Amino acid sequence: SIIMARIAVQPHVCPACHPGSAPRRRFATMCSRVAVVLIPIFFALLGWQVYNITTPSPHVALSLPVERQIDLPRSTPLISASGELNLDGWTNSSRRIIWDPSTVASDMIMLPSEYSNKWKSYRVKAWNRYSIFITSPLSSDDTPTHSNNQVDDDWGDTHSKPSSTTSDNGSKNVYLDVEVMDLNYVTRIGVTVIDLTQRKQYMQQFLIHSANMVELSPRGDEPDGTHIDLRGQHMRVAFEKTTTDAGTWSHKVIVDLGVGANRTATTLNLQGSDKEEAAVTVVPIGDSRRKFMFSSVAWVSSDAKPDITADGTSLLSSNEPGPAHVHGLYEWTRGVLEYRSSWVRCRIATSLPSGKRVLITLTNGGGFNEARVTQNSAIVDGQLHKLGAVHIGYDRDFLLNPWTVSGARVDIMFTPCAQDKISSAAWFGVYTDARRLAYGTIAKGSISIDVDGKQTPINLAGVHLVAEEINA
């Protein structure tokens, strides 16, 4: 382009008066012609590279039976020497998988190695998340005659639907979600509090740019626990996970965001155990072996209700009368995702009247290749039960219309009672995150798990469910 510009402004030179100018002009003309050919090729390659990064992979959802999902072996490196995914499948403990972020391959083949390796570090995404349900116990009914709001469809437990207001014992129903996401160039802190009783939602989020960012540590496995403490003006989010000699985990979550009428604050003291299995999955994205999600979901609970402040007022107090179950999940995820991703996830954590403790995660979308494994699972009384691929059907234009979650072992009908939306952006739109939530109780539904070699259904009618649509 520079050569062509110089030719365009060069004054006319007579070849007879200046014999040496002719070779120079021929050389300049040749360079300009080469540039005309090479410049479109360069931009075509650049466009192909950008398209390869930004175009989402199609979701490959198969009717994958549970029996065909791959159980991962022990102490297996996640990434091969070539930088590609070495394995995909599931296991019940993240300690079986060796995760080293530095082994991830770079897709920027046009860049020199030093810049390609820098780009590679930006591709690795990491987040830690707690999703906690604080709900009043479901009531059971052992009599043969049921009232109108009770469900008995011969699917496992029989129980009544919780009221949409406070229960008879005065306890409230609250959902709390705290997430710290490290994208290498920006850190997202998101806190969501949902008053399931009054159908009201409170949300706080902060974006910390790379200059002030604190990397999630450790980014690999967590043999010594997690210690995250992010502080700023009117902001603190801390995760502390420590172990004991007895093999139990102690989780402490501290949230204090905003000030005055915008303040959201709580302190959670949760427990987990190595004796209880986790849902650990490695799922490829699309047909590429260089894009994947490595995720671990474990059960956590507490014996006491926490104090929760939302919008500057007390939403829940540990001194309030009435029992409450404090159950939820701790999610630990690392991976190489699409630049643009979209998926839907449904979560349930509850104690049934029979005493069963149930944690269910169901996911659809995201370009996940479910040819060998799905992210769907149920943890019942500390034992992992894998579930097959599911279809989550809902009206994207109006989330309050009925939802259906269907699969070989899953059949759930869910009509949300409320919805909400949160979105964020950074770096002039380079990073965007839009999420929509829908929540309520399950009208009718069940999952089936294997017990002593037989499929045993578990009734979920009346249980609280939170669905989340993520576009990032």
PyMOL commands that set and color helices and strands:
alter all, ss='L'
color gray80, all
select helices_A, chain A and resi 2-9+21-54+66-68+94-96+101-103+113-123+210-212+260-262
alter helices_A, ss='H'
color red, helices_A
select strands_A, chain A and resi 76-77+89-91+97-98+124-135+150-151+159-160+174-182+186-195+200-209+226-232+235-243+248-257+264-273+279-285+288-302+308-310+313-316+325-336+342-351+357-365+377-380+383-386+390-393+403-407+410-414+418-426+431-451+454-459+464-471
alter strands_A, ss='S'
color yellow, strands_A
deselect
rebuild
show_as cartoon
